[in-house]
Amino acid sequence: MPRATVISVLWEMLDHRFTAAHASEYLDGDLSNAGCTRVERHASVCPGCRVLFASLRRLVDTLPGLATPPRASIAGGVLERLQRES
């Protein structure tokens, strides 16, 4: 394998690791401009990372709808009932 090809493959692997490791920071807008450029460049050529970002975006969009209101504490309910019964 030509040296240039080996170097290209190694950079691709490093970019893949970088992108996976910084996906949350990227989606949250907490990644540097250089990091964003690196992630976007890699995701433009990597189907796996595009799937990763699509999945994370769906997760981030779905989570707020799953929140349930806090339940009343058991202790509060027991105290309330004891006060009513006395």
PyMOL Python script that loads the backbone (N, CA, C, O; Angstrom):
from pymol import cmd

cmd.read_pdbstr("""\
ATOM      1  N   MET A   1       0.857  -1.175   0.000  1.00  0.00           N
ATOM      2  CA  MET A   1       0.000   0.000   0.000  1.00  0.00           C
ATOM      3  C   MET A   1       0.904   1.240   0.000  1.00  0.00           C
ATOM      4  O   MET A   1       1.837   1.315   0.799  1.00  0.00           O
ATOM      5  N   PRO A   2       0.645   2.203  -0.875  1.00  0.00           N
ATOM      6  CA  PRO A   2       1.463   3.415  -0.928  1.00  0.00           C
ATOM      7  C   PRO A   2       1.397   4.195   0.387  1.00  0.00           C
ATOM      8  O   PRO A   2       0.374   4.193   1.072  1.00  0.00           O
ATOM      9  N   ARG A   3       2.475   4.842   0.719  1.00  0.00           N
ATOM     10  CA  ARG A   3       2.589   5.594   1.971  1.00  0.00           C
ATOM     11  C   ARG A   3       1.461   6.624   2.113  1.00  0.00           C
ATOM     12  O   ARG A   3       0.884   6.767   3.191  1.00  0.00           O
ATOM     13  N   ALA A   4       1.151   7.335   1.034  1.00  0.00           N
ATOM     14  CA  ALA A   4       0.093   8.346   1.079  1.00  0.00           C
ATOM     15  C   ALA A   4      -1.249   7.728   1.435  1.00  0.00           C
ATOM     16  O   ALA A   4      -2.037   8.337   2.159  1.00  0.00           O
ATOM     17  N   THR A   5      -1.516   6.546   0.945  1.00  0.00           N
ATOM     18  CA  THR A   5      -2.772   5.855   1.257  1.00  0.00           C
ATOM     19  C   THR A   5      -2.815   5.464   2.727  1.00  0.00           C
ATOM     20  O   THR A   5      -3.848   5.601   3.382  1.00  0.00           O
ATOM     21  N   VAL A   6      -1.696   4.979   3.240  1.00  0.00           N
ATOM     22  CA  VAL A   6      -1.632   4.592   4.652  1.00  0.00           C
ATOM     23  C   VAL A   6      -1.885   5.799   5.536  1.00  0.00           C
ATOM     24  O   VAL A   6      -2.647   5.719   6.500  1.00  0.00           O
ATOM     25  N   ILE A   7      -1.253   6.909   5.216  1.00  0.00           N
ATOM     26  CA  ILE A   7      -1.436   8.136   6.001  1.00  0.00           C
ATOM     27  C   ILE A   7      -2.885   8.598   5.929  1.00  0.00           C
ATOM     28  O   ILE A   7      -3.459   9.011   6.936  1.00  0.00           O
ATOM     29  N   SER A   8      -3.472   8.531   4.750  1.00  0.00           N
ATOM     30  CA  SER A   8      -4.879   8.926   4.584  1.00  0.00           C
ATOM     31  C   SER A   8      -5.797   8.048   5.433  1.00  0.00           C
ATOM     32  O   SER A   8      -6.714   8.558   6.077  1.00  0.00           O
ATOM     33  N   VAL A   9      -5.568   6.767   5.441  1.00  0.00           N
ATOM     34  CA  VAL A   9      -6.378   5.836   6.229  1.00  0.00           C
ATOM     35  C   VAL A   9      -6.217   6.123   7.721  1.00  0.00           C
ATOM     36  O   VAL A   9      -7.194   6.100   8.470  1.00  0.00           O
ATOM     37  N   LEU A  10      -4.993   6.392   8.146  1.00  0.00           N
ATOM     38  CA  LEU A  10      -4.755   6.702   9.560  1.00  0.00           C
ATOM     39  C   LEU A  10      -5.464   7.990   9.977  1.00  0.00           C
ATOM     40  O   LEU A  10      -6.060   8.047  11.053  1.00  0.00           O
ATOM     41  N   TRP A  11      -5.403   9.016   9.139  1.00  0.00           N
ATOM     42  CA  TRP A  11      -6.107  10.267   9.455  1.00  0.00           C
ATOM     43  C   TRP A  11      -7.614  10.029   9.528  1.00  0.00           C
ATOM     44  O   TRP A  11      -8.295  10.572  10.398  1.00  0.00           O
ATOM     45  N   GLU A  12      -8.118   9.228   8.623  1.00  0.00           N
ATOM     46  CA  GLU A  12      -9.551   8.922   8.634  1.00  0.00           C
ATOM     47  C   GLU A  12      -9.953   8.231   9.933  1.00  0.00           C
ATOM     48  O   GLU A  12     -11.002   8.530  10.504  1.00  0.00           O
ATOM     49  N   MET A  13      -9.118   7.311  10.392  1.00  0.00           N
ATOM     50  CA  MET A  13      -9.398   6.613  11.650  1.00  0.00           C
ATOM     51  C   MET A  13      -9.352   7.582  12.822  1.00  0.00           C
ATOM     52  O   MET A  13     -10.197   7.515  13.715  1.00  0.00           O
ATOM     53  N   LEU A  14      -8.373   8.483  12.827  1.00  0.00           N
ATOM     54  CA  LEU A  14      -8.266   9.461  13.904  1.00  0.00           C
ATOM     55  C   LEU A  14      -9.462  10.412  13.892  1.00  0.00           C
ATOM     56  O   LEU A  14     -10.008  10.740  14.946  1.00  0.00           O
ATOM     57  N   ASP A  15      -9.866  10.852  12.702  1.00  0.00           N
ATOM     58  CA  ASP A  15     -11.035  11.724  12.596  1.00  0.00           C
ATOM     59  C   ASP A  15     -12.303  11.004  13.048  1.00  0.00           C
ATOM     60  O   ASP A  15     -13.179  11.608  13.666  1.00  0.00           O
ATOM     61  N   HIS A  16     -12.397   9.726  12.741  1.00  0.00           N
ATOM     62  CA  HIS A  16     -13.563   8.950  13.162  1.00  0.00           C
ATOM     63  C   HIS A  16     -13.624   8.887  14.692  1.00  0.00           C
ATOM     64  O   HIS A  16     -14.681   9.106  15.284  1.00  0.00           O
ATOM     65  N   ARG A  17     -12.506   8.594  15.318  1.00  0.00           N
ATOM     66  CA  ARG A  17     -12.461   8.554  16.784  1.00  0.00           C
ATOM     67  C   ARG A  17     -12.781   9.927  17.371  1.00  0.00           C
ATOM     68  O   ARG A  17     -13.548  10.036  18.328  1.00  0.00           O
ATOM     69  N   PHE A  18     -12.195  10.967  16.797  1.00  0.00           N
ATOM     70  CA  PHE A  18     -12.434  12.324  17.286  1.00  0.00           C
ATOM     71  C   PHE A  18     -13.915  12.669  17.188  1.00  0.00           C
ATOM     72  O   PHE A  18     -14.500  13.203  18.130  1.00  0.00           O
ATOM     73  N   THR A  19     -14.513  12.364  16.046  1.00  0.00           N
ATOM     74  CA  THR A  19     -15.923  12.682  15.822  1.00  0.00           C
ATOM     75  C   THR A  19     -16.813  11.948  16.813  1.00  0.00           C
ATOM     76  O   THR A  19     -17.710  12.557  17.396  1.00  0.00           O
ATOM     77  N   ALA A  20     -16.590  10.678  17.014  1.00  0.00           N
ATOM     78  CA  ALA A  20     -17.398   9.914  17.971  1.00  0.00           C
ATOM     79  C   ALA A  20     -17.212  10.437  19.389  1.00  0.00           C
ATOM     80  O   ALA A  20     -18.175  10.516  20.151  1.00  0.00           O
ATOM     81  N   ALA A  21     -15.992  10.791  19.747  1.00  0.00           N
ATOM     82  CA  ALA A  21     -15.706  11.259  21.105  1.00  0.00           C
ATOM     83  C   ALA A  21     -16.276  12.648  21.379  1.00  0.00           C
ATOM     84  O   ALA A  21     -16.545  12.988  22.532  1.00  0.00           O
ATOM     85  N   HIS A  22     -16.462  13.446  20.341  1.00  0.00           N
ATOM     86  CA  HIS A  22     -16.917  14.824  20.531  1.00  0.00           C
ATOM     87  C   HIS A  22     -18.309  15.091  19.960  1.00  0.00           C
ATOM     88  O   HIS A  22     -18.687  16.247  19.772  1.00  0.00           O
ATOM     89  N   ALA A  23     -19.062  14.051  19.686  1.00  0.00           N
ATOM     90  CA  ALA A  23     -20.389  14.216  19.077  1.00  0.00           C
ATOM     91  C   ALA A  23     -21.321  15.048  19.957  1.00  0.00           C
ATOM     92  O   ALA A  23     -22.010  15.936  19.456  1.00  0.00           O
ATOM     93  N   SER A  24     -21.349  14.774  21.251  1.00  0.00           N
ATOM     94  CA  SER A  24     -22.238  15.520  22.145  1.00  0.00           C
ATOM     95  C   SER A  24     -21.845  16.987  22.226  1.00  0.00           C
ATOM     96  O   SER A  24     -22.700  17.872  22.190  1.00  0.00           O
ATOM     97  N   GLU A  25     -20.547  17.237  22.335  1.00  0.00           N
ATOM     98  CA  GLU A  25     -20.079  18.628  22.374  1.00  0.00           C
ATOM     99  C   GLU A  25     -20.473  19.359  21.093  1.00  0.00           C
ATOM    100  O   GLU A  25     -20.877  20.521  21.131  1.00  0.00           O
ATOM    101  N   TYR A  26     -20.354  18.676  19.969  1.00  0.00           N
ATOM    102  CA  TYR A  26     -20.714  19.274  18.690  1.00  0.00           C
ATOM    103  C   TYR A  26     -22.198  19.635  18.668  1.00  0.00           C
ATOM    104  O   TYR A  26     -22.563  20.753  18.304  1.00  0.00           O
ATOM    105  N   LEU A  27     -23.046  18.696  19.055  1.00  0.00           N
ATOM    106  CA  LEU A  27     -24.492  18.942  19.026  1.00  0.00           C
ATOM    107  C   LEU A  27     -24.910  20.007  20.025  1.00  0.00           C
ATOM    108  O   LEU A  27     -25.874  20.736  19.792  1.00  0.00           O
ATOM    109  N   ASP A  28     -24.191  20.101  21.138  1.00  0.00           N
ATOM    110  CA  ASP A  28     -24.510  21.106  22.157  1.00  0.00           C
ATOM    111  C   ASP A  28     -23.945  22.479  21.825  1.00  0.00           C
ATOM    112  O   ASP A  28     -24.242  23.452  22.518  1.00  0.00           O
ATOM    113  N   GLY A  29     -23.136  22.569  20.776  1.00  0.00           N
ATOM    114  CA  GLY A  29     -22.523  23.841  20.405  1.00  0.00           C
ATOM    115  C   GLY A  29     -21.336  24.206  21.278  1.00  0.00           C
ATOM    116  O   GLY A  29     -20.952  25.374  21.348  1.00  0.00           O
ATOM    117  N   ASP A  30     -20.745  23.207  21.951  1.00  0.00           N
ATOM    118  CA  ASP A  30     -19.637  23.454  22.859  1.00  0.00           C
ATOM    119  C   ASP A  30     -18.269  23.121  22.276  1.00  0.00           C
ATOM    120  O   ASP A  30     -17.269  23.161  22.993  1.00  0.00           O
ATOM    121  N   LEU A  31     -18.209  22.797  21.008  1.00  0.00           N
ATOM    122  CA  LEU A  31     -16.948  22.408  20.375  1.00  0.00           C
ATOM    123  C   LEU A  31     -16.347  23.630  19.678  1.00  0.00           C
ATOM    124  O   LEU A  31     -17.071  24.461  19.130  1.00  0.00           O
ATOM    125  N   SER A  32     -15.043  23.726  19.705  1.00  0.00           N
ATOM    126  CA  SER A  32     -14.352  24.844  19.047  1.00  0.00           C
ATOM    127  C   SER A  32     -14.663  24.860  17.550  1.00  0.00           C
ATOM    128  O   SER A  32     -15.139  23.874  16.987  1.00  0.00           O
ATOM    129  N   ASN A  33     -14.382  26.000  16.924  1.00  0.00           N
ATOM    130  CA  ASN A  33     -14.603  26.103  15.477  1.00  0.00           C
ATOM    131  C   ASN A  33     -13.790  25.065  14.719  1.00  0.00           C
ATOM    132  O   ASN A  33     -14.281  24.448  13.774  1.00  0.00           O
ATOM    133  N   ALA A  34     -12.544  24.876  15.139  1.00  0.00           N
ATOM    134  CA  ALA A  34     -11.691  23.879  14.470  1.00  0.00           C
ATOM    135  C   ALA A  34     -12.257  22.479  14.671  1.00  0.00           C
ATOM    136  O   ALA A  34     -12.238  21.665  13.747  1.00  0.00           O
ATOM    137  N   GLY A  35     -12.759  22.193  15.864  1.00  0.00           N
ATOM    138  CA  GLY A  35     -13.358  20.892  16.134  1.00  0.00           C
ATOM    139  C   GLY A  35     -14.611  20.675  15.309  1.00  0.00           C
ATOM    140  O   GLY A  35     -14.833  19.586  14.778  1.00  0.00           O
ATOM    141  N   CYS A  36     -15.431  21.715  15.201  1.00  0.00           N
ATOM    142  CA  CYS A  36     -16.658  21.616  14.391  1.00  0.00           C
ATOM    143  C   CYS A  36     -16.314  21.338  12.933  1.00  0.00           C
ATOM    144  O   CYS A  36     -16.949  20.505  12.287  1.00  0.00           O
ATOM    145  N   THR A  37     -15.317  22.031  12.423  1.00  0.00           N
ATOM    146  CA  THR A  37     -14.898  21.819  11.037  1.00  0.00           C
ATOM    147  C   THR A  37     -14.438  20.382  10.837  1.00  0.00           C
ATOM    148  O   THR A  37     -14.771  19.745   9.837  1.00  0.00           O
ATOM    149  N   ARG A  38     -13.669  19.876  11.800  1.00  0.00           N
ATOM    150  CA  ARG A  38     -13.169  18.501  11.698  1.00  0.00           C
ATOM    151  C   ARG A  38     -14.308  17.496  11.715  1.00  0.00           C
ATOM    152  O   ARG A  38     -14.327  16.552  10.925  1.00  0.00           O
ATOM    153  N   VAL A  39     -15.257  17.703  12.620  1.00  0.00           N
ATOM    154  CA  VAL A  39     -16.410  16.796  12.737  1.00  0.00           C
ATOM    155  C   VAL A  39     -17.253  16.846  11.469  1.00  0.00           C
ATOM    156  O   VAL A  39     -17.641  15.807  10.936  1.00  0.00           O
ATOM    157  N   GLU A  40     -17.535  18.050  10.988  1.00  0.00           N
ATOM    158  CA  GLU A  40     -18.379  18.188   9.791  1.00  0.00           C
ATOM    159  C   GLU A  40     -17.711  17.586   8.563  1.00  0.00           C
ATOM    160  O   GLU A  40     -18.374  16.941   7.750  1.00  0.00           O
ATOM    161  N   ARG A  41     -16.409  17.789   8.422  1.00  0.00           N
ATOM    162  CA  ARG A  41     -15.677  17.221   7.292  1.00  0.00           C
ATOM    163  C   ARG A  41     -15.741  15.693   7.338  1.00  0.00           C
ATOM    164  O   ARG A  41     -15.977  15.041   6.321  1.00  0.00           O
ATOM    165  N   HIS A  42     -15.527  15.131   8.535  1.00  0.00           N
ATOM    166  CA  HIS A  42     -15.547  13.680   8.649  1.00  0.00           C
ATOM    167  C   HIS A  42     -16.962  13.128   8.418  1.00  0.00           C
ATOM    168  O   HIS A  42     -17.139  12.154   7.685  1.00  0.00           O
ATOM    169  N   ALA A  43     -17.953  13.747   9.037  1.00  0.00           N
ATOM    170  CA  ALA A  43     -19.328  13.247   8.895  1.00  0.00           C
ATOM    171  C   ALA A  43     -19.814  13.322   7.453  1.00  0.00           C
ATOM    172  O   ALA A  43     -20.704  12.570   7.056  1.00  0.00           O
ATOM    173  N   SER A  44     -19.233  14.225   6.671  1.00  0.00           N
ATOM    174  CA  SER A  44     -19.650  14.332   5.268  1.00  0.00           C
ATOM    175  C   SER A  44     -19.214  13.122   4.441  1.00  0.00           C
ATOM    176  O   SER A  44     -19.761  12.874   3.366  1.00  0.00           O
ATOM    177  N   VAL A  45     -18.232  12.371   4.940  1.00  0.00           N
ATOM    178  CA  VAL A  45     -17.754  11.206   4.186  1.00  0.00           C
ATOM    179  C   VAL A  45     -17.950   9.888   4.923  1.00  0.00           C
ATOM    180  O   VAL A  45     -17.632   8.828   4.386  1.00  0.00           O
ATOM    181  N   CYS A  46     -18.472   9.941   6.151  1.00  0.00           N
ATOM    182  CA  CYS A  46     -18.611   8.726   6.958  1.00  0.00           C
ATOM    183  C   CYS A  46     -20.081   8.420   7.242  1.00  0.00           C
ATOM    184  O   CYS A  46     -20.706   9.107   8.051  1.00  0.00           O
ATOM    185  N   PRO A  47     -20.635   7.414   6.599  1.00  0.00           N
ATOM    186  CA  PRO A  47     -22.036   7.067   6.833  1.00  0.00           C
ATOM    187  C   PRO A  47     -22.312   6.713   8.294  1.00  0.00           C
ATOM    188  O   PRO A  47     -23.371   7.055   8.821  1.00  0.00           O
ATOM    189  N   GLY A  48     -21.387   6.042   8.941  1.00  0.00           N
ATOM    190  CA  GLY A  48     -21.593   5.659  10.338  1.00  0.00           C
ATOM    191  C   GLY A  48     -21.742   6.858  11.254  1.00  0.00           C
ATOM    192  O   GLY A  48     -22.580   6.854  12.156  1.00  0.00           O
ATOM    193  N   CYS A  49     -20.944   7.875  11.031  1.00  0.00           N
ATOM    194  CA  CYS A  49     -21.039   9.076  11.863  1.00  0.00           C
ATOM    195  C   CYS A  49     -22.295   9.882  11.540  1.00  0.00           C
ATOM    196  O   CYS A  49     -22.870  10.512  12.427  1.00  0.00           O
ATOM    197  N   ARG A  50     -22.722   9.865  10.284  1.00  0.00           N
ATOM    198  CA  ARG A  50     -23.991  10.528   9.951  1.00  0.00           C
ATOM    199  C   ARG A  50     -25.142   9.850  10.680  1.00  0.00           C
ATOM    200  O   ARG A  50     -26.049  10.524  11.169  1.00  0.00           O
ATOM    201  N   VAL A  51     -25.115   8.525  10.757  1.00  0.00           N
ATOM    202  CA  VAL A  51     -26.143   7.784  11.497  1.00  0.00           C
ATOM    203  C   VAL A  51     -26.059   8.129  12.984  1.00  0.00           C
ATOM    204  O   VAL A  51     -27.085   8.326  13.636  1.00  0.00           O
ATOM    205  N   LEU A  52     -24.843   8.203  13.518  1.00  0.00           N
ATOM    206  CA  LEU A  52     -24.657   8.571  14.921  1.00  0.00           C
ATOM    207  C   LEU A  52     -25.292   9.921  15.211  1.00  0.00           C
ATOM    208  O   LEU A  52     -26.037  10.054  16.182  1.00  0.00           O
ATOM    209  N   PHE A  53     -25.012  10.928  14.387  1.00  0.00           N
ATOM    210  CA  PHE A  53     -25.570  12.261  14.609  1.00  0.00           C
ATOM    211  C   PHE A  53     -27.087  12.276  14.468  1.00  0.00           C
ATOM    212  O   PHE A  53     -27.770  12.952  15.238  1.00  0.00           O
ATOM    213  N   ALA A  54     -27.617  11.553  13.509  1.00  0.00           N
ATOM    214  CA  ALA A  54     -29.075  11.494  13.345  1.00  0.00           C
ATOM    215  C   ALA A  54     -29.716  10.859  14.577  1.00  0.00           C
ATOM    216  O   ALA A  54     -30.756  11.322  15.047  1.00  0.00           O
ATOM    217  N   SER A  55     -29.102   9.811  15.093  1.00  0.00           N
ATOM    218  CA  SER A  55     -29.637   9.144  16.289  1.00  0.00           C
ATOM    219  C   SER A  55     -29.569  10.056  17.499  1.00  0.00           C
ATOM    220  O   SER A  55     -30.528  10.144  18.267  1.00  0.00           O
ATOM    221  N   LEU A  56     -28.445  10.734  17.675  1.00  0.00           N
ATOM    222  CA  LEU A  56     -28.311  11.642  18.824  1.00  0.00           C
ATOM    223  C   LEU A  56     -29.293  12.809  18.733  1.00  0.00           C
ATOM    224  O   LEU A  56     -29.856  13.235  19.741  1.00  0.00           O
ATOM    225  N   ARG A  57     -29.493  13.319  17.524  1.00  0.00           N
ATOM    226  CA  ARG A  57     -30.468  14.424  17.371  1.00  0.00           C
ATOM    227  C   ARG A  57     -31.877  13.956  17.703  1.00  0.00           C
ATOM    228  O   ARG A  57     -32.632  14.676  18.357  1.00  0.00           O
ATOM    229  N   ARG A  58     -32.239  12.752  17.258  1.00  0.00           N
ATOM    230  CA  ARG A  58     -33.572  12.217  17.603  1.00  0.00           C
ATOM    231  C   ARG A  58     -33.704  12.052  19.109  1.00  0.00           C
ATOM    232  O   ARG A  58     -34.743  12.374  19.684  1.00  0.00           O
ATOM    233  N   LEU A  59     -32.660  11.555  19.743  1.00  0.00           N
ATOM    234  CA  LEU A  59     -32.670  11.366  21.186  1.00  0.00           C
ATOM    235  C   LEU A  59     -32.845  12.695  21.910  1.00  0.00           C
ATOM    236  O   LEU A  59     -33.669  12.813  22.817  1.00  0.00           O
ATOM    237  N   VAL A  60     -32.075  13.682  21.510  1.00  0.00           N
ATOM    238  CA  VAL A  60     -32.153  15.008  22.138  1.00  0.00           C
ATOM    239  C   VAL A  60     -33.534  15.618  21.924  1.00  0.00           C
ATOM    240  O   VAL A  60     -34.068  16.264  22.825  1.00  0.00           O
ATOM    241  N   ASP A  61     -34.111  15.425  20.758  1.00  0.00           N
ATOM    242  CA  ASP A  61     -35.443  15.965  20.468  1.00  0.00           C
ATOM    243  C   ASP A  61     -36.540  15.228  21.216  1.00  0.00           C
ATOM    244  O   ASP A  61     -37.568  15.822  21.543  1.00  0.00           O
ATOM    245  N   THR A  62     -36.342  13.939  21.496  1.00  0.00           N
ATOM    246  CA  THR A  62     -37.371  13.111  22.122  1.00  0.00           C
ATOM    247  C   THR A  62     -37.368  13.209  23.646  1.00  0.00           C
ATOM    248  O   THR A  62     -38.430  13.161  24.266  1.00  0.00           O
ATOM    249  N   LEU A  63     -36.214  13.344  24.245  1.00  0.00           N
ATOM    250  CA  LEU A  63     -36.095  13.304  25.703  1.00  0.00           C
ATOM    251  C   LEU A  63     -37.010  14.279  26.441  1.00  0.00           C
ATOM    252  O   LEU A  63     -37.635  13.874  27.421  1.00  0.00           O
ATOM    253  N   PRO A  64     -37.122  15.526  26.029  1.00  0.00           N
ATOM    254  CA  PRO A  64     -37.995  16.434  26.787  1.00  0.00           C
ATOM    255  C   PRO A  64     -39.445  15.958  26.857  1.00  0.00           C
ATOM    256  O   PRO A  64     -40.132  16.220  27.845  1.00  0.00           O
ATOM    257  N   GLY A  65     -39.911  15.272  25.837  1.00  0.00           N
ATOM    258  CA  GLY A  65     -41.280  14.770  25.833  1.00  0.00           C
ATOM    259  C   GLY A  65     -41.490  13.586  26.756  1.00  0.00           C
ATOM    260  O   GLY A  65     -42.629  13.233  27.061  1.00  0.00           O
ATOM    261  N   LEU A  66     -40.412  12.969  27.204  1.00  0.00           N
ATOM    262  CA  LEU A  66     -40.513  11.812  28.078  1.00  0.00           C
ATOM    263  C   LEU A  66     -40.536  12.183  29.557  1.00  0.00           C
ATOM    264  O   LEU A  66     -40.790  11.335  30.413  1.00  0.00           O
ATOM    265  N   ALA A  67     -40.274  13.434  29.849  1.00  0.00           N
ATOM    266  CA  ALA A  67     -40.232  13.856  31.254  1.00  0.00           C
ATOM    267  C   ALA A  67     -41.600  13.675  31.902  1.00  0.00           C
ATOM    268  O   ALA A  67     -42.627  14.027  31.322  1.00  0.00           O
ATOM    269  N   THR A  68     -41.599  13.138  33.075  1.00  0.00           N
ATOM    270  CA  THR A  68     -42.840  12.970  33.827  1.00  0.00           C
ATOM    271  C   THR A  68     -42.814  13.916  35.009  1.00  0.00           C
ATOM    272  O   THR A  68     -41.752  14.189  35.568  1.00  0.00           O
ATOM    273  N   PRO A  69     -43.967  14.412  35.389  1.00  0.00           N
ATOM    274  CA  PRO A  69     -43.992  15.320  36.534  1.00  0.00           C
ATOM    275  C   PRO A  69     -43.569  14.567  37.797  1.00  0.00           C
ATOM    276  O   PRO A  69     -43.837  13.373  37.930  1.00  0.00           O
ATOM    277  N   PRO A  70     -42.919  15.256  38.707  1.00  0.00           N
ATOM    278  CA  PRO A  70     -42.497  14.573  39.926  1.00  0.00           C
ATOM    279  C   PRO A  70     -43.704  14.061  40.710  1.00  0.00           C
ATOM    280  O   PRO A  70     -44.735  14.726  40.815  1.00  0.00           O
ATOM    281  N   ARG A  71     -43.540  12.871  41.249  1.00  0.00           N
ATOM    282  CA  ARG A  71     -44.605  12.298  42.063  1.00  0.00           C
ATOM    283  C   ARG A  71     -44.518  12.863  43.467  1.00  0.00           C
ATOM    284  O   ARG A  71     -43.439  13.197  43.957  1.00  0.00           O
ATOM    285  N   ALA A  72     -45.661  12.962  44.096  1.00  0.00           N
ATOM    286  CA  ALA A  72     -45.668  13.400  45.488  1.00  0.00           C
ATOM    287  C   ALA A  72     -44.913  12.353  46.299  1.00  0.00           C
ATOM    288  O   ALA A  72     -44.986  11.155  46.023  1.00  0.00           O
ATOM    289  N   SER A  73     -44.201  12.824  47.283  1.00  0.00           N
ATOM    290  CA  SER A  73     -43.431  11.874  48.080  1.00  0.00           C
ATOM    291  C   SER A  73     -44.367  11.003  48.908  1.00  0.00           C
ATOM    292  O   SER A  73     -45.453  11.427  49.306  1.00  0.00           O
ATOM    293  N   ILE A  74     -43.930   9.804  49.152  1.00  0.00           N
ATOM    294  CA  ILE A  74     -44.721   8.876  49.964  1.00  0.00           C
ATOM    295  C   ILE A  74     -44.895   9.432  51.363  1.00  0.00           C
ATOM    296  O   ILE A  74     -45.979   9.359  51.942  1.00  0.00           O
ATOM    297  N   ALA A  75     -43.818   9.988  51.904  1.00  0.00           N
ATOM    298  CA  ALA A  75     -43.885  10.537  53.266  1.00  0.00           C
ATOM    299  C   ALA A  75     -44.924  11.644  53.352  1.00  0.00           C
ATOM    300  O   ALA A  75     -45.693  11.704  54.311  1.00  0.00           O
ATOM    301  N   GLY A  76     -44.950  12.529  52.344  1.00  0.00           N
ATOM    302  CA  GLY A  76     -45.937  13.610  52.353  1.00  0.00           C
ATOM    303  C   GLY A  76     -47.350  13.066  52.303  1.00  0.00           C
ATOM    304  O   GLY A  76     -48.236  13.569  52.994  1.00  0.00           O
ATOM    305  N   GLY A  77     -47.568  12.043  51.493  1.00  0.00           N
ATOM    306  CA  GLY A  77     -48.897  11.443  51.396  1.00  0.00           C
ATOM    307  C   GLY A  77     -49.320  10.764  52.686  1.00  0.00           C
ATOM    308  O   GLY A  77     -50.486  10.841  53.071  1.00  0.00           O
ATOM    309  N   VAL A  78     -48.401  10.111  53.348  1.00  0.00           N
ATOM    310  CA  VAL A  78     -48.695   9.440  54.627  1.00  0.00           C
ATOM    311  C   VAL A  78     -49.022  10.493  55.688  1.00  0.00           C
ATOM    312  O   VAL A  78     -49.979  10.342  56.448  1.00  0.00           O
ATOM    313  N   LEU A  79     -48.226  11.548  55.730  1.00  0.00           N
ATOM    314  CA  LEU A  79     -48.490  12.600  56.721  1.00  0.00           C
ATOM    315  C   LEU A  79     -49.845  13.246  56.478  1.00  0.00           C
ATOM    316  O   LEU A  79     -50.584  13.513  57.425  1.00  0.00           O
ATOM    317  N   GLU A  80     -50.173  13.496  55.231  1.00  0.00           N
ATOM    318  CA  GLU A  80     -51.461  14.090  54.879  1.00  0.00           C
ATOM    319  C   GLU A  80     -52.602  13.199  55.341  1.00  0.00           C
ATOM    320  O   GLU A  80     -53.574  13.677  55.928  1.00  0.00           O
ATOM    321  N   ARG A  81     -52.483  11.907  55.077  1.00  0.00           N
ATOM    322  CA  ARG A  81     -53.532  10.963  55.463  1.00  0.00           C
ATOM    323  C   ARG A  81     -53.652  10.868  56.980  1.00  0.00           C
ATOM    324  O   ARG A  81     -54.762  10.809  57.509  1.00  0.00           O
ATOM    325  N   LEU A  82     -52.539  10.853  57.675  1.00  0.00           N
ATOM    326  CA  LEU A  82     -52.584  10.799  59.149  1.00  0.00           C
ATOM    327  C   LEU A  82     -53.255  12.039  59.716  1.00  0.00           C
ATOM    328  O   LEU A  82     -54.012  11.947  60.682  1.00  0.00           O
ATOM    329  N   GLN A  83     -52.988  13.190  59.131  1.00  0.00           N
ATOM    330  CA  GLN A  83     -53.604  14.424  59.613  1.00  0.00           C
ATOM    331  C   GLN A  83     -55.115  14.416  59.360  1.00  0.00           C
ATOM    332  O   GLN A  83     -55.889  14.894  60.189  1.00  0.00           O
ATOM    333  N   ARG A  84     -55.524  13.878  58.226  1.00  0.00           N
ATOM    334  CA  ARG A  84     -56.961  13.801  57.933  1.00  0.00           C
ATOM    335  C   ARG A  84     -57.669  12.838  58.871  1.00  0.00           C
ATOM    336  O   ARG A  84     -58.814  13.073  59.258  1.00  0.00           O
ATOM    337  N   GLU A  85     -56.993  11.751  59.241  1.00  0.00           N
ATOM    338  CA  GLU A  85     -57.615  10.731  60.079  1.00  0.00           C
ATOM    339  C   GLU A  85     -57.621  11.101  61.562  1.00  0.00           C
ATOM    340  O   GLU A  85     -58.364  10.502  62.339  1.00  0.00           O
ATOM    341  N   SER A  86     -56.820  12.060  61.959  1.00  0.00           N
ATOM    342  CA  SER A  86     -56.797  12.369  63.390  1.00  0.00           C
ATOM    343  C   SER A  86     -57.758  13.449  63.780  1.00  0.00           C
ATOM    344  O   SER A  86     -57.841  13.807  64.954  1.00  0.00           O
TER     345      SER A  86
END
""", "prot")
cmd.dss("prot")
cmd.show_as("cartoon", "prot")
cmd.util.cbc("prot")
cmd.orient("prot")
